[in-house]
Amino acid sequence: MLAKSQQCSQESHCYSEDLSAFSYSRNYKEVTSLNKSTSTYASARERKRCNKKIAKYKKQMGWKEVVKKVNHQRTINGLREDVVLKKTLPDILSPKLRVLFVGINPGVWSSARGHHYAGPSNHFWSCLNHSGLLPEGVLFGYQSDTDCLKYGIGFTNMVCRTTKSMADLSRDEIKSGSSRIRTIVQEIAPKVVCFNGKGIFQIFSDIRSCQFGQQQMTLNESIVFVMPSTSPRGAAYPRWSDKLPFFEELRGLVDDHQT
């Protein structure tokens, strides 16, 4: 009981100090800090008393209550988000690829880091490393995306623009990337074109319903394969191990069509 009494006394002392400091300052940050501090104490009575004094001091000092939204600028990999959103991510391409992975567009982590599938929770690299698409003993992370060319693996996206989420893209914007993908496939002639996500393939192909795996359609002579998105947001396949079977199926398809 004594300890509780001492704690309340200390809290009241803190209030007094905060209020005294407030009465001599017009700094908005200090006012905001004081307002926040009133919600951190357990005593409702003390909060009420403090808030009354704050209102009194504001009135005496000619303050007008201003509702201000403080914009805490998010940073990604040391870069401000607004800077990252202006960046783009280059394709990684070469002729006669074994597999061309087609994503929807660069996310903020990929653009900030300058590498494909660089989000901290993205399942792509875990699945690739366990799929057999790379030689035994070769393990890659997002920093090694350009090294994938050595093993016939390339990367591109339907949309070049970086966004925080797929929801920031309109269907028309995604659809407009279809011609770009067709041109790339025509020029480099990959064995397999793998769409990383069913939704982008449906927009690309105008096919309303499709199954994962090899598709009946082809792009020029390239086989088309669709797998679940490697984004961790997919509720149907929440873990990378849930998506691994699709990578293994893709590996089998690539091996069967080696020349």
Number of C-alpha atoms within 10 A of each C-alpha: 6 7 8 9 10 11 12 16 12 12 16 17 12 14 20 13 11 20 19 12 14 19 16 10 13 13 9 10 10 14 19 11 12 19 16 11 15 19 11 9 16 11 13 11 9 16 19 12 12 21 15 12 15 19 13 13 17 17 12 10 13 8 12 8 9 7 6 7 6 6 6 6 10 10 14 17 13 10 13 13 18 13 13 24 18 13 18 20 20 15 15 18 19 18 15 17 20 23 26 28 19 22 22 23 25 31 22 26 22 23 27 26 19 19 22 29 25 23 20 10 14 18 22 23 21 17 22 19 19 17 19 16 23 18 10 9 7 10 13 15 15 19 13 13 19 16 14 16 18 11 13 19 23 26 23 23 24 23 22 18 18 24 22 15 11 14 8 10 16 10 13 9 13 19 19 15 18 18 12 15 19 13 11 16 22 14 12 14 21 27 24 26 25 24 27 21 19 19 17 22 26 16 17 20 11 10 10 9 9 13 11 13 19 18 12 9 12 13 16 11 13 19 20 20 27 25 22 21 21 24 19 16 12 12 8 9 16 14 18 19 13 13 20 23 15 19 22 17 16 23 18 14 17 17 13 9 11 8 6
